Amino acid sequence: MKADRAYLDWNATTPLRPEARAAIAAALETAGNPSSIHAEGRAARGLLEQARAAVAAAVGAEVRNVVFTSGGTEANMLALTPGLRVGSQAIEHLVVSAIEHASVLAGGRFPHARVETVQVTGEGVVDLDHLRSLMAGARPALVSVMLANNETGALQPIHDIAEIVHAADGLLHVDAIQALGKIPLDINDLGADLISVSGHKLGGPTGVGALVLASHLQGLEPLLRGGGQELGRRAGTENIAGIAGFGAAVAAAIPAMATDMPRVEKLRNRLEANLRQTQGSVIIAESVPRLPNTTLVAVPGLRAETAVIGFDLAGIAVSSGSACSSGKVRPSHVLEAMGFGPELAQSAIRLSLGWSSSESDIDRCLKAWRKLAGNLTKRDHETELERF
């Protein structure tokens, strides 16, 4: 990042790790197709499998069950497949939480008539009673719930969700894209049947991700058909450079997580302690477990788009919500699902940190925030005077 700017939008994308950059450069010098059996092809295959092993180790999966994709959206699309089987019975219905990423809310390949939505609490956590009621029917369902929300950072009770889903003979897909590299992640401990991950959320390149399958999963239908790559589960010659960068980023991020994230959480807590001093400010989902790097703050009357521009002019990158939808002039669907009204929802600013975030980044952010909040207070005061 540029020395004269502070980057506080790590949930949108992260800087490329040096290890990933080096792996990408090396892979670009490898000419072989990983499906070829000659020496050059075997060299490319070696890079592919090295990355696959790194991703598998990071999520506690078997190496052969990592399916590389073009990113998190494709991984989610591949996961949401009618016909996945529980024993001999094929699943034909999908249940998604109301706070999922747009790529999950779209329903994958399930017909809209076979998709149901489970509600969340005011803190952005899945309503387990509502989930039980949806799973009480005779038809087993695939349930898709993200581990960590990309806007609020709220962590979902995946273990409890898995118990409910499996007791009803369903399957569970977990979008773990924001979680990988920030909190420990194990597909078996979670009780998940499929999990999605992405490279650019932890220091890898954009345009590469993976769907990871539990060993028992059956009936996954390819989204892309053609060649037999990825054991027939995803056709197309693999993006060796991107995958190598993804693997290198994972290999660097997971060991560093134990020291990086506690430091990041301290920075986040300092940031929030100061944000709370602004009259009317709300730290959203602060009473539930969250990612250690994420703050979603709202102040009624402060328009999010105005604040984002103000931060940018001050040399600070922040977001007004999900990077995939922040260009749209409408309140966050996550905050709507949590029951927030339009005024508060339209004022929400997401501040997200990462491994190279510093005290000076927080200082700079708070200086800009005080100016924005001061302008809001001044405007409110002037409005009040106009009433007399």
N, C-alpha and C positions, 0 to 999 in steps of 0.2 A: 504494500500500500504506500501511497505518496506520504512523505514525511509531514507535509503541511495539511494532512487530512486525518480525521479519525473515522475508522470504519466500525460501525455498530449495527451491521445488518448481516450478521453471520448466519442467521437462519435462512436467508435468501440464497446465499452462496458463500463459500469460503475462499480465502486466498489459496493458491496452489502451493502445497508443501514442497520444499526443496527435493525431498525424496521422490515425490511424484514427478516433478519436472525432469529429474535425472532419468527416471525409469521410462518416461515418454520419449525423451531424446534417444535413449538406447534402443527402444523398440522401433523407432522410426528408421533406424539403420538396419533393421532385420527385414530382409526382402521376402522371406518365405510365407506361403499360405499354410496356416496350421493344419489344414486337412491333407497337405502333401506329405509324402513319406520320405522325401529326400532330406539331406542334411539341413538345408535352409528351412524346409517345412518343419522339421523336428525342432529347430531352434525357436521358431515362432510358437510351436506347440508348447515348448518348455516355458516360455513367458506366460502363456495363457494359463497353464496349469499351476504355475507358481502363484499367480494372482488368485486363482480359484481356491487354492489351499489357504491363502491368507484370509480371504473372506469367510471361508468355512470355519476356520479357527476362531475368528472374531465373533461368530454367532453360535458356536457349538454344534455345527452341522457336519454331516458327512460331505466330503469333497465333491463327490459325484452329484450331490443334490443342489449345487449352486448353478443357476442358469443365468448367464450374463445377458443383459438387455441394453437398450439404448438409454436407459435412465429409469427413474422411479415411476414415472407415469406408465411406461410400457410394462414395468414389473407389476404394477397394480392391475393393469388391463389383463395381463396374462393370468394373474391369480384369480380374477373374477370370472371363472369359467363354469358354465352349466355342465353338468355331467361328472364333476368330481364325485368320487364314490366313498361311501361309508359301508364297508363290506360289499354286498351285491347291489345296494340301493344307490341310485344316482341322485345327486342333489340338483334341484331345479329352482330353488328359491334363494334370494339374497337378502340379508339384513345388514344395513350400514348405520353407523351413528350419525347424528345430525351435524357433527363437527368435523367430518372427514374432509380430506383434500378433494378438490374438484374432480380429480381423476378417479376417485372411488365413488363419489356421489353420482357420477355419470352412469354407474351400474355395470361397467365392463361389458360383457356380452350377454348379460341377463336382460330379458324383455322388461320394460318398465312396469308392466302389470305384476311382475314377480319380485319386485324390490320393495322392501319395507324399511322404515326409518325408526331407529330407537332414539328416544329423547335423552337429553342430558340435564344435569342439575344446574343451578345458578352459578356453580363454580366450574362448570364445564367438564363434569365427570359423567360418564355413562350411567343412566338410571338403571340399576340392576333389576329392580322390580319390573320395569317396563320391558326389559330384555327377556326376563322370565316369561312374561305374558306372551310376547311374540314367539317365543320358542315352544310354547305349550301346545301348538297345533300338531297334527299328525305328520306334517311334512317336514323332514329334516332340511336345514338351511345352512348355507355358508354365511358366516358372520364376519364382517370386516370392521375392525376398530383399530385406530392408530394408537401406538404406544405413547407418543408424546405429541401434543398438539403444536403445530407449527406457529400459531399465533400467540396463544397464552402460555405455552410451555407445560400445561397441565398434563400429568402422567395419569394414564388410565389403569384401573385395577384389572390388569390382563389375567392374572391368575384366577380371580373370581369369575371373570367373563368366560375363561376357558372351561371352568367347571360347569357353568350353566349350559354352555354350548354343547359340550361333550355328553352331558347327562341327557340332552335331547337328541343325541345321535347326529349332531351337526359338526361342522368343521369351522375352524377359526383362522382367518387371515389377519395378520398384524402388519400395518404400515409402520415400519420402524425407521423410516428415512431420517427423521430428526433426531432419533435416539442414538444411532450408531456413532460411537466415538465420544459420546457425552455421558452415557450411563452404561453399566454392565448390561450385556445383552446375550441371552442364550435361548435358542428356539425351544429346547426341551424344558428348561426351567419355566419359561413363559406358558408352556402348554399350547403353543401355536402349531398349526399344521402347515402354514406358509407365512413367510415374512418377506417384505420388500425393503431393499436398501438402495442407496444412491451414492455415487462417488463424490459429487461436488459439495456435499454437506459436511465433509470432514477433511477437506484438503486435496481431494482428487480432482480430475477434470470433469467438466460438464459432458453430458452425452453418454454416460455409462452408468449402469446400475445392475442390480441382480434380484432375481426371485429365488428365495431359498426354501426348499421343500423339506418337510419332515420325512423320515425314512419310510413311513407307512403309507404316504399319500399315493393315491391311485387316480387315474382318469384325467390328468391334466392334458387339455387339448391345446396344441400349438396355436399361437396367434399368427405367426408368420410361417407359411409352409413353403417347402422347396427342397433344399438340401437337408442332410442329416446332422447338421451342426448341433452342438449342445445336447447330444444324445437324442436328437430328433425333437427336442422341445422348443427350439427357436432357430429357424432357418436363417441363413445368411452368413457370409464370412465374418468372423469375429473382428471387432475393432481392437486389434492387438495393442496399439499405442495407448488408447484410452483405458483398456482393461489393465495393462501393466501399470499405468499411473494410479488407477483405483486400488490395485493390490498393494502398491508401495505406500499409498496414503493410509490404508488400513493398517499395514504393518507398522507404520510410524505412530499412528494415532492411538491405537489400543494400549500399548505399554505406557504412553505419556499421559493417558487419561487420569490415572491415579494422582498425579501431581498437578496437571493442568486444570482440571475441573474444580478442585477445592479453591485454587487461587482465583479462578474466574468467578466462582460463587461469592467469594468475599468482595470482589469488585462489584458484582451485581447487587449485593446487599447494601454496600455503601451508596451505590447509585439510587436504589429505592428509598433508603433512609432520607436522602435529600429531596427526592421527588415528592415524598409525602408532605413536605413542608409547604407545598403549594396548596392554597385553600381550594378545597373541592376535588383534589386529585384522588383517583382511584387506581390502585394496583390490582389489576384483574386476575382472579384465580389465586390470590396470594395465600389463601388459607388451606390450599391443598398441595400435595407434593408436585413440584415442577422441575423442569430441566434447570440445571444450575446456572445457565447462561441467559435466560430469557425473562424480559420484563415487558408486559403490555400495560401501558399507563394511559389513562383518559382524564381529561379535565373538561367538564361541560363548557361549551362556548368556544373552545379552541378547536378550530377545524383541522382535521388531520392533514389534509393536503397543504394547508397554509404552514403548518408546523414542519412538515417534511421539507418544504422549500426553504423555510427559515433555517433549519438545521443544515441544509445543503449549502446555503450561502455562507454559513459559519464554518464550512469545511468538515461537516459531519454527515455521514451516510446513515440514515435510519429508514424505517419502513412504516407505512400505515396499515400493514397487515400482511397477508400472503403475497409473495412476490408474483405469483401466478395470476393474481386478480387485482392487485393494488391499483392498476390503471383504470379500473372500472369505477364509475361514480355511483357507488351504492354501499350501504353499510355491510360490514363483515357478516357472512352467514353464521360464523361461529358465535359472534356476540348476539346475533338475533336468536340463535338456538338457546343461548344462555339466559335470554329474557331481558337483555338490555334494550332500552328504548333508543330511537334514532339519534337523539342529541348526544348521548354518551358514546354510542357505537361509532358515530361519525367523527369523534374526537380521539379515537384510540391510536396511539403511537407504539410501535414495537421497537424495542431496543434489544439487540442480541449481541453477545460477546463471544470471543473465541480465544484460542491459545496464545495469540500475540497481543491481546488487548492489554492496556496498561493503565496505570493511575492517571497519566496525563490525558488519556482518552476520556476518562470519567470526568476529569476536571474541565476539559473542553466542552463536553456534553452538558454538564451542569451550568456552565457559564451561559451557553446558548439557551438552555431551558429557562433560566431565570429571566433572561431578556424576553423570551416569548411569553412567559407567565406575567411578567411586568407589563407588557403591552396589553395583555388581556385585562389585567386589573385596571389599567389606565382607561381602557375603552369602556369597561363596565362603570367606572366612576363618572366618566363623561356622560354616559347614557343616563345615569341616575340624576345628574345635575340638570339634564335637559327636561326632566319631568317637572321641575319647579318653574 
